């Protein structure tokens, strides 16, 4: 009898698009919070402006329903590739005063308890709770980094030369290996002197895995995180681990032969831990607490049969969970052209929420061929149409209708083909006065 962990939605009552989105992300509370903070920030800014400037702004309070419609419009930016400046012209007050927390409660930078992510803290806390509360992951998990490109000045901007986006904000992400569902994430905001574990890699892994320890999960990591000390700690907490490893890690075996033949492997065991060195184009070192020294015959890149350790095969199969999530995020992502880092981060969190909802929706409908673009369009309808039905702002209605009807209207007669214009007469301007 083979037992396995339950996967998918944790609530069997969730059915249908609207209810699934409402129950899974529980967005009503956080949208109300955003509307309140946006209105508060608009009034705070108005008090510091002179009378003439305040008249030019003409701001007014917004409702949660209008915030949802605005989020729907920025989602449409990823589908139609409209620039953020377009929305600044159409609805400037939404963009100018978009805010998520009360600045008066922010502690000064000199305070030891100062939170660098204070401006987006309510949104972060809400999503971290929602992502884990409504989904039961499968056995295989993976941890990796993601980069959010930022060119502005920010104290915790990072440089990762191996990533396509080299400069920006770094996110540590725990994802399900098969589907790419984001289970947990953290934003690196600099060195933390109160870290409960020794070393940054161990702190990241233990923090992300906090709610998944002791459940028999198998965690896959790259060589930045992998170490015998960390894997032994995870094993003692009921979690298996597998990953590539740097050969100079503390307590990693140094008895490997100096040079192996190509496609050759060498193993060492220490209790429940297995270390392997394999030579392909270069030497590869890996560590696992869930494998032994087993080798499997597989078809090589040239069609011939080669032997590979089962450890390496499983690593190649399950390590790409975060990369799969990153791939989903690259499709129809919101163009984040804004100088405020917290707005860029919020747009990224919106994309991340949509990707997670898309994965859940495919599981609910049992439709593996459903496209993310169709999901985003359906989501756009559900967010914007309620405001249209009650006579919302004309800019919201006209922009949304343009998104839906663009493909049809551009092919109508007179829209797509050239036409002859009437001949215009040339007009000569004769000066009436001459200056000597």
Secondary structure, 3 states (H helix, E strand, C coil): CCCCCCCEECCCCCCCHHHHHHHHHCHHHHHHHHHHHHHHHHHHHHHCCCHHHHHHHCCCCCCHHHHHHHHHHHHHHHHHCCCHHHHHHHCHHHHHCCCCCCHHHCCCCCCCCCCCCHHHHHHHHHHHHHHHHCEECCCEEEEEEEEEECCCCCCCCEECCCCCCCEEEEEEEEEECCCCCEEEEEECCCCCCCCCCCCHHHHHHHHHCHHHCCCCCEEEECCCCCCHHHHHHHHHCCCEEEEECCCCCCCCCCCCCCCCCCCCEEEEEECCEEEEEEECCCEEEEEECCCCCCEEEEECCCCCEEEEEHHHHHHHHHCCHHHHHHHHHHCCCCCCCCCCHHHHHHHHHHHHHHHHHHHHHHHHHCCCCCCHHHHHHHHHHHHHHHHHHCCCCHHHHHHHHHHHHHHHHCCCCCCCCCCCCCCCCCCCCCCCCCCC
